[in-house]
C-alpha cells in the first residue's frame, strides 16, 4: 500500500471565514481529520465542509498545555495514519508554525520518510487584535511586532525569553496563552524598562462572536483581567497601538454583538440564518427542533415519469426542490423535461433553489405564504382545467391544494418528506436557558414550533422570547403559548434578520 500524505493545516483563530481556500479544499477531500480543541467545531461539520463527508474525525483535545492526548501520541498517530495510506488533515488552531508545534510534527514526518504539506493559517496574534480594532503595527506608532509564548515563566531561573531585552526593544508585544502569568510577565517588562503606563489589552475568544476585549495599562493588566474573569484562550497586546482601538473598533460595534440567539431550524438548513446572524454580531446556538426525513420517493418518480400530462408544478420549500431534483436525476432526466410546464414557487428562496438547477419560475407571489400563492394564481386564466403536481411535506396545511381544486385544477399531491423531532441540540439549549443567556429564539415554520414545545416542555417553552419568519409561524407559536416579540415583514431569512436587528437595536 502506498503511504498517505499529511497536511499540517492552520484553522485560523476561530471565525470559520478565516480558513484558507486550500484548507477548505483539503477538508472536503481527505480521509482523516485530526483536530485540536481550539479548532472551531464548525470546520469539521459536514454542512460547512459542503459534502456528506466520510472522513474520520479524531479529536486530540490539545488546549492550554493540558492535552487529552500527549504530543508524542499525536505524532505517532499521524505517522500510523500516513503509513496506512490515509490522506490526513492535521487541523490546528491559528497557524501550525506559530506556537502550534507544527514544526515538531513536520520533523517527525520527514524523519520517517513520509510526505507532508504545510498550509499556513491566520494566527490569533494578528487576527484577534484586528477584530478588536488594534493593528499590531501602525505607521508612526509601532514599526515592529514580537510574538511571545506566555507559557514562559519570568520567575523561573531557566527562562528562554529575555524579558528585559523585549522591554527595551519597544514595538508591539503579543503574548499567546499567558493569562495565568500576566502579573509576572508585566512585572518583568516593567523591571526591564517598559513604562507601567504602556497601553495594553487582553482579548478573549478572539474572532468568535463571544469575543471580549479588556483594556488597561501594563501595571494594571493582570488586575483588570482578574476582575473581568478573563479566561483562555486569550491574547494580550502590549504597546501604543492599543490606543487606536478607540478609533478602529468595529467587531464589537455590530448591531447584534453580545446577543445570543437560538436557531431552531433543521441543521441542514440553518447555515444561511446562522451566517446572517453572526455577520450582524450575534452568538448563535444551533438547537434544531426538527430534521428533514425523506419519505418513499417512488410516487414522486412515477409522477416525474409522466410530466407531460402536467401544466403546473407547485413547490413550497427548498427541501422539496432538493428531493425533486434528486428523483429527477435518478430517472436520468434534467431541467429540459420542464420546458412545457409552468413553475410556481412560494417565495424567493424556493425560486433560487429551482434556478440553481436551471429552472426559472413563472410565478412568485407578493406574500411568501400559501395565501399569497392562492391570491396570485386566482388571477390567472390558465389554472382551471389544468393538472397540477404539488410536491409537499407530510402534515402541511391543506389550504393550497384545496384552493387549487376550488379554482378548477386537478391536483396530484405527493408527500415527499416530513419534519421529525431532532433533540441533538436540546442539552445546549437547556443549559443556555438555565444560565439566562438567551436573548431570542428564532422559528421558521409551524413544525419547528410544535417540535420545540414538545422537546422543551410547554412551561419552559412559554418563557422564551420568540422571533418568527411570518404570520403562519407566529400563529402556530401563539396557539401553543410561545410569545412572539418579532415577526419578519416578509417570510424570508433576510427579512427575519432585519426585524431582529431593528428590534434589538431599539
PyMOL commands that set and color helices and strands:
alter all, ss='L'
color gray80, all
select helices_A, chain A and resi 16-18+21-27+41-44+46-49+71-83+102-111+124-131+163-169+179-191+221-227+240-248+251-253+267-269+271-279+298-304+307-309+318-330+335-338+348-355+370-378+399-406+426-434+446-456+458-461+471-479+493-505
alter helices_A, ss='H'
color red, helices_A
select strands_A, chain A and resi 6-10+32-35+56-59+88-92+116-119+145-149+172-176+199-204+212-217+234-238+260-263+283-286+290-294+312-315+342-345+363-364+387-393+410-421+440-443+466-468+484-487
alter strands_A, ss='S'
color yellow, strands_A
deselect
rebuild
show_as cartoon
